[in-house]
Amino acid sequence: MGRRLTVDDLKLVRMIHDLDADADNNIIAFTVSKIADSLEDYERNIWIFDGKVLRQVTRGNSDFSPRILSGNKGLVFLSRRGLGKDKTGVEVWYLPFNGEAVKIAHIEGGVSNLRIINDTMYFISNVGPIQEDVKFVDEWPLWFNGRGFIHTFKSHLFSLDLNGTIRQITSGDFNVVTYDVEPSGKRVAVVVSTSRFKPYRNEVWVLNLESNERYTVLSNYSVSVIKWSQDGKYLALIGNDLHRGLVTHDHVLLIRSEGGEVVDLMKGVDRNVGNSLNSDVRGSPPPIKLQWVNDWVYFIMMDGGLAKLARANVHGGVETVIGSERSVEDFVVMKDGTIYFISMDPLRPTELYKWYNGSEERITNLNDWVDSVELSRPEPFRFHASDGREVEGWVMRPIEIKQGVKYPAILEIHGGPKTAYGYSFMFEFQLLANEGFAVIFMNPRGSDGYDEEFADIRGHYGERDYEDLMEGLDYVIKNYDFIDPNRLGVIGGSYGGFMTNWIITHTDRFRTAITDRSISNWISFFGASDIGPYFANDQIGGNEDRDFWSNLENYMAKSPIMYVKNVRTPLLIIHSLEDYRCWFEQAIQLYTALKYLNKEVRMVVFPGENHDLSRFGKPNHRIVRLRTIVDWFNGKLKA
């Protein structure tokens, strides 16, 4: 028997991310992040593995996103080691494998999508004036979660050489979403957004880097990743034609580099590309990624509660390469067919693995601390909802469960709604199990990992999704005799917070609830959220052109604030002051309404945090949040 997991064990988690490789010299690099001793920030450093030796190569404690140069010349990485707390932007550093790291440039507008082609670095950065104090706003969007006020900025493509020379490649009244440079270095394909209120409808341009001439390859698709074939004749895309609006599955698409017919390489595979599994122990969100290897294109794909590595052939056919009950986070394929990948599962946070010809080996052991603590293995279940559809879920037993004893249970509801729970590590869930709670989680209608019809609840929030959760809870109570049906709690964040609010305004079966970064009013969400107009139109209006002026009754009917007089469940509200996705006004009006009606409610507010508090917030705030959740449920469900 190991010891109990505690909130402070969050400090022991090592998060592996930002994977890159030099396929010719069999070298890979990645970032390892951990909570700093101060609890104010995270320490991030670069590690490399050459097939034999694993070693840490930077100790600046703020180094990330390594990119390996060809010819064994070393690597470049991003850092904030030379920047104080008040300075903005990011630095680019060069580290030769046989020397000391030197700073190449300071990029005031920040850096995203850093890549290297023929020893030239490319990246996307913000262009525009910074308004430090008074904001004069005449653009929309005015802000974005995690980035702050963005109304003066446009995102454009830049190049940078090892001498520090910077060149701006694109300019104009549009945003560069993503890009890829042709292997020859002569052309670049850019995905651009030209519409303020429909930024997901993109165009794909090809630019000649020598003549600056450009032509359009594709229009009116949603595209998140683009990748050139080695011969420059084709572009592989991760995207979709938006036939189901924002819930349309992303697929791997193929198009000739001069334009023409779009070929769906995943035709007949009704699953979504990317990793949308929830986890609170990642160093950065899983990248959406493509890699060409001869006639195959490799990618990560959702399939129920797991995220697996798959590949599609340009002549047709999709194969699973690395599956099983896990979450594949990132990958690189080497020239000899070896695959290095980052993976986690419900009992172990991220580690680096090597796969070759069906054989798998773990390279890192940075999270061996989990072997000394008690963890609860999620037990899968499936039930048929009242309309006949099968729904997947999991139950985690309390640690040190005793025969014949009934335990309080917590229903956890994920955000999105098009994300998923499954075979990833959830520190919060393990903590609750160690506190003596059963933890129930499932993927109701609206979730990712299944077919598009399953994911499509546009215009119908609080209907089939709510029924799935309640029917799934009934199934669990009937089939797991250790759960006390009279001591149930519910918690959810973002869409899961909306659903928590919906639940307590429509049923009294829960003894207590916690709503986190939630939505209470879709009308104010439309105007205040950083994605409000297009997300609300699509999800609550039911299509991108139906806003609340033409559908006011449904916006009101789907807003939990309209039903607060029904609430009899004690509620804890958790919210961040700089959450621009579900702005703080969503929490304030819910709290005010409940207080006005003399209901039992408490609110915890985190300054300086945004929508991602539970995943990437300041460590001290994350620890306070977890302790608050545990204390609330202990007080309400164990008295």
N, C-alpha and C positions, 0 to 999 in steps of 0.2 A: 504493500500500500504506500502510495506517495502522500505528500502533504497536500493541504487544500490550496487551491488557486486563490489569490487575493488581488485586489485592485492594483497594488504596487507591482505585481508581476508584469504589468504592461511595460514597465521599464526594461524588462529582460528580452522583449521581442526584438528580433533582428529582421529587418525588412529588406529583401533583395529585389532590385528592380533595375531598369535602364540597361538592358542587355544589348551588347554590340559585339561584332566579331571581325577579325581579319581571316577570311576563309583560306587564303593562300598560305599563311604562316601558322594556322591553327592556334590563334590567340583569341581569347574572349575577354571582355571587360564588362563590369557591372558596378552598380552602386549598392552599398550597404548602409542603411539608415537605422538609427536607434535614438531613443529619447536621451537628451543631454541630462547630465546630473543636476543642472540648474532647474530642470522641468520647464524652462521657458521656451525651448526650441528643440530641434533635432540635430544630431550629429550625422553628417553624410560624408562618406569617403569612398574612393575608387579602389576596386580590387581587380586583379587579372588572374587568368588561369591559362597556362600554355600547354595543357594536355597532361602535364606531370606535376607542376608546382602551383599551388594556390597562394597568392600573397596580396597584402594590402599595399598599394603604391602611393596613396596620398594620406595625409594626416591633417589637412586643413580644417576638417570638421564641417565644412560647408561646400563640399565638392560633389558634383553629380553630373549625369548625362555624359559619360565617356564615349568618345568616338575614335576608333583606331585608324591611324594613318597606314597607308600601304607601304610595303618595302621595309617593314620592321623599324620604322622611323619613330614610333612612339604613339602617343594619343593626345587628343585635345579634350577638354572638359569644361563644364560651366562651374562657376564658383561665386560665392559672396565673401570669400575670405578677406578681401581687401576693402570691403564696404562696411561702414558702420550701420547702426540701426536706422539712421535717418536717411541714408542714401538709397536711391532707387536704381533699378536696372540690374544688370548681371555682368560678370567678367568672364572672358574666354581665356583659358590657360592652355599652354602647350607643355607636355611632359615627354621628353625623349626617354626611351627605355634605359639609357645609360647616363642620364644626367638629372639636373634639377628642374623643377617646374618654373616656367616664366609666364608672365601675363602678356597676352597678345592685344587684347582690346577690352574696353568697357562699353557695353551696349546699353544706353540709357533707356531704350524702349523695350528692354527684355528680349529674351530669346526663346523661341519654341521651334520644334521640328528641326533640330540641328542635324545636318548630314554632311558627309564628306564624299566628294567625287573628284578623283584625280588630284588629291591633296588640297582641293579648294573646299572651304566650308560654306554651306548654304544654310540659311535660317529665315524664319519669319519674325518680324519685330514690329512694334507699334511706331507709327509716324504721326506727329502732330504736337501741338503745344501742350505743356502741362500747366493746368490751372491749380496752383497750390492752395489758394484761399477761397475767395469768392468765385462761384461758378456761374458763368454766363452760358446758358444752355439754349441751343436752337437746333439740336439734332436728337434723333432717337435711333438706337437705344442710348439712354444717358448713363447707365451703369451696367455692370455685369458681375455676377457673384464671384468673389475671389480676386477680382481685378479692380474693383472700385469704379470711379467715374471714367467712362471711356468715350464720352460724346465728342471729344476733340481728336480722337485717334482713328486711323485706318491701319490695317495690318498688311504689310507688304514684304516682298521677298528681297533678301540681301545675299551678297557673297562676301567672304572674308578670306584673305590668304594668310600664310604664316608670318608675314611681315607686318600684319596689322592693317592692311589696306582694305577698306570697306567700300562696296559698290551697291547702290540701290538698284535692283533689277526692275521692279514694277512700281508704278505710281498711278494715282488717279482716284476717282470716287468709287472705290470698291474695296472689298477685303479679300485677301488671299487666305483661303481656308486650309489648303494643303498643297503639296507640290511634289514633283520628283524630277531629277536631272537625268537626262539620257546618259547611259554609260560612256558614250564618246565625249560627253561634256559640251556638245554643240547646241542642244535644245533642252528646254525645260517645259514640262507640262504643269500648269497651275490650275487649281480649282478655285474659282472666285465666287463671291457672293455680291450681287449688285442690288439686291432688294432689302430695304430696312425691315420690312414687316413680313417678309418671307425669305429669311436668310438661308433656309435649308434648300431652296430651289437654286441650284448652282449651274454655272457654265464651266466647261473645261476648255482651256486655251493651250495652244502650243506656241512657245516663243523661241525664236532663233536668237541665241545669246550673242551672236556676232553682228547680225544686221538689225536686231530688235523688231523684225517683222513677226506678226502673229496671225493665227487663224483659229477659228472656233471648231472644236472637235465634237462637242456635245452640249446640249442645253436642256434645262428643265428637268434635270435629275438631281437627286440628293446624293452627293459623293463625299466620302470622308477620307478615302485613301486612294492614291494613284501610284502605279509602278510601271516603269518601262520594261519591256522585254530586252534581253541582252543585245539583240540585233537592231533594236530601235523601230521595229515594224509594228509593234502592238503596245497597247496600254491595258494593263489589268486595273480594274477599279473595285473598290468596295462601295456599293451604293444601291439605289433603287429608284423606281419611277414614280413613287409616291401614290400608287393606286389605292392604298389604304391610308393615305395621309401619313402622319408621323409614326404610326404603328407598323408601316410596311417593313418587312424584313429586308435587311441588307443582304445582298448576295455578291459573289465574286463575278464581275462582268468583264467582258473582253471586247475591245474595239480597236480597229486599225488606227495607227497614229495620225493618219490624215483624215480620219472620220469615217462614217458609214454605219453599218448595222451594229447594234449592241447585242452581243451574245451572252446569255446567262449560263455560265459554266456550272451552276448549281440547279439547273432546271429539274423540277421534281423533288428537290430536297427542301421541304417547308420548314426551314430553321434559319435562325439569324446569325450573321457573322459578328464576331467580337465576343468579349467576355463581360457579361453584365451581372455576374454573381456578386452578391453583397459580401463585403469583408471590412472589418475595422482595423486590420493590421497590414496595410499596404503602404509602401513608401511613396507611391504615386499611382494614379489610375492605370489599369492595364492598357497598353497601347493597342490600337486597332492596326493590324499589320499585315502586309503581304510580302512574300518572297518567292521570286521565280527560281526554279531549278529545272533547267531544260524545258520540257513540255508541261511541267507541273507548277502550280501556284499554291503555296502553303499559306494557311491562315488558321485562326482560332475560331471555333464555332460553338454556339450554345446547343445543348441537347438535354432537355429536362433540367435536372439540377447539377449538371456538370458542364465544364468548359473544356473542350478537347481540341487537340491539334489535328487538322484535316488537310487534305490537298485535293485540288481539282485539276483534271487534265484538260488541256486546250482542245482536245479532240472529243471530250465528253467523259463523264464519270467522276464521282467524288468518293474518296476513301478516308477512313479514319486512320491516322498514323499513331497518335498517342491518346488513349482514352482512359478508362477506368474512373472510379469515384474520386475525382479530384478537380482542381481548378488550374488549368494551364494558364499562366500569366503572361509569358513572353517566350520567344524562341529564336534561334538562329540555326540555319542548316549549312553545314560545312561542305566543301567540295567532295569529300569522300563519303558523304551520306550521313556522317555523324550529326546528330541534333543535340544541341545544348538547349535546355529549357528551364524556366523557373516555374515552380508548381507549389501549391499548398493543398491541404486537405483538412477535414474538420478537426483532426488531432495534431496537426503540425503546421505552423506558419511557413512562409516561403523558404525554399532551399533551391539550390542549383543542381540540376540533374543532367546526366549524359545518356543519350539513347543511341544505340548502333545495332542495326540489323535485328531488332526485336529484343535486344538485351538492354537493361536499364541499370544505371549506377548513380548513387547520390554523391555529388562532389563536395558539397559543403555540409557542415554540421553546426551551423550557427545558432540553431534553435534546439539544441539538445536539452536545454533546461526543461522542456515539456515532459521529458521522461521521468522527472522527479515529482510531478504534480498529478493530482487526480483530474482526469478529463472524462467527459461524458460523450460516448459515441452516438451520434444521431441515428435513430432507427427509422428507416423509411416506411411510409404507409401510402396506400392509394385507396381512394374511395370513389364511388360513382355519385355525382351530384344528382339532384332531383330532376335535371333535364337530360341525364344520361351520360354526360361527359365525365371522363376520368380526371381526377385532380390528385396531384402529388404533394406529399408533405412529410414531415419528420417530427419525431418526439425525442427529446433528450431527458433521460431519467436523472433525478437528483443524485448527487454523489452520496455514497453510503446509504442507499435506499434499503429499507427494512421491509420484510414480508408482512403484509397485512396492514401497513400504515398508509394512510392517504395524505398526499402532499398538495400544497397549493401549486397552481400552474399559471404560467405567463404565456399569452398568445402574442407573438412578435409578428409585425406586419411590415413588409418591405416597401420601399419607395418606388418611384418611377412614374406610373405603375409598371412600365415595361423594363423591369429588372427581375431578378430571381434570387431565391434562396436555394441552397444546395450544399455541395461538397466543398465548401470553402471554410476557412477558420474564422469563427466569430468569437472574439474575446468576450464580448458582452454576454453571449449565450452561455459560455463556459463559466463565467463568473456567477450568473444566476443559478446554474446547476450546482455549483459549489456552495451556494447560499441555501440550498435545500429546496429549490423550486424545480418543478418539471417545466421544460421549455417546449412550446409547440410552435412550429412555423410551417408554412405551406406556400404553394404557388397558385393562387386563385386566378380566375379569369382576369386578363389584363397583363399577366406575367410573361416574361420572355422564356425561351427554351422550348416552346411548343409551336404549333402551327399559327399562322397569321390570324385565323378566325378566333382562336383561343385568346390572342392578345388584343383583339379589337373590342374595346368597351367604350369607344368614342360616343359621347352623348348619353351614356348610360352608367355613369359612375353611381355607386351605391346601390346597384341592382344585382346583377348576377355575381359580381365580385363579392359583395356583402353576403349573399346567400351561400357562396362557396365557403367562405370563412366560418359562417355559423354552422353549416352542415358538416364541415370538416371537424369543427370542435365537437359537435355531437358524436361523430364517429370515434374520435379519440377517447372521449369520456366513456363511451360504451365498451371500447376494446382495450383500454389500459386502466386496470382496476386500482392503480395507485394514485390516480388523479382525483382530487376532491372537487366535485362540481360546484360546491358552495364557496370555494376560495379561488376564484379566477381573476387574473389581472390581464390587461391588454396594453401594449405599447407599440407605437409605430412612428416613423419619421417621414417627412415630406408627404408624398401620396399616402404613405402609411399613417402619417399624422392626420391627414384628411379622413382616412378610414376610421381611425380611432375616434375622431370627433363625430363621425357619422354613427358609429356603433353606440356611443353613449347617449346620443340623441334619439336612438331608435330601439334600444333594449336596455334592460336593467340587470342582465345576467352576470355582469362583471362587478366584482366588489370594488375595484379601483382601476384607474387608467392613467397612463402617461402619454401625452401628445408632444411630439418633438418636431421642431421646424415645420409646423403644420400649416394647412390651409383651412380656413373657416368660412371665407367669403369669396366666391369666384368673381363677383363683380369688381371688388377692389383688387383682386389678384390680376385681373385683366389690365388695370391701369398702373399697378405699382411694381409688378414682378419684372425682372430683366428679360423674361421670355413671355410675358403676360399675353399680349395680343395674339400671337400666332399659336402658342400652346393652348390657351383657353379656347380660341376659335375652333381648333382641331379637336380637342379632347372633350370640352363641354358643349360647344356648338355642334360638334359632329362632323364639321368639315372646315377647311381653312378660310372660307369666305363668310361663315355665319357667326357674326359677333353678337354681343349681348343686346344690342339695340334691336336686332331682328329675332332675338330668342331670349328675351328678358325673363320670361317665366321659368325656363329651364335653368338659367343661371341662378335664380333665386331658389328653385326647388332642389338644386344640387348643393346648396350652401348650408353646412351644418349650423351656421349662426341663426338660421331661420327656425331651428327647432330646440334652442337652448332651454326653453321652458320645460322640456321633457327630461332634462338631465337630473338624475339622482345619484350618479356615480361620482365619488370624490376624484378630482382631477388634478394632476400636476402638469403644468405647462413648462416646457423647456424651449428656449429660443435664443438666437444670437442677434446682437444689435446690427451687425453688418451682413445679415442674410438678405441678399438682394434677389434670391430666387423665390423664397416665400418670405416676403418682407415682414419686419417686426410688427407692422400694423395688423397682420393676421392674428398674432398672439394677443395684442393689446385689446382688440375688440372682443375676442372670445373671453378673455379674463374679465374685462369690464362688464360684459353682459352677465356672466355667471355671478360676479360680485353683486351687481345690481339686483339680481334675482335671489340673492342670499344663498347661493349654492356653495358647496365646499370646493374651493379651488386655491391652488398656490402656484406662483410663477417663479421660475429661476431664469435670470437673464445673464448672458455672457457677453461682456463688452469686447470689442476687437475681434470677434469671431464671425464666421460666415456660415453658409449652408452646410459646409463640410466639417463642422466641429467634431463630430463623433469619429471621423476618419483621419483628418489632417490638422485638427485644431491644436492650439498650444497644449503640450502635455499636461501641465497643471490644470488646465480647464477640462481636459478630457477625464482626468482622474476625479475631479470634483463632480463632473456629470455622472460618471459611473457610480460613485459613492452615493450620490443623491438618489439615483434610480434604486439601488439596493436598499437604502434606508427607507424610501417611500414604500416599496413593496413589502419589506419586513414589517413596517409599522401597520400597514393596512391588511396584510394577508396572514400574519402570524399571531396577531393579538388574540 
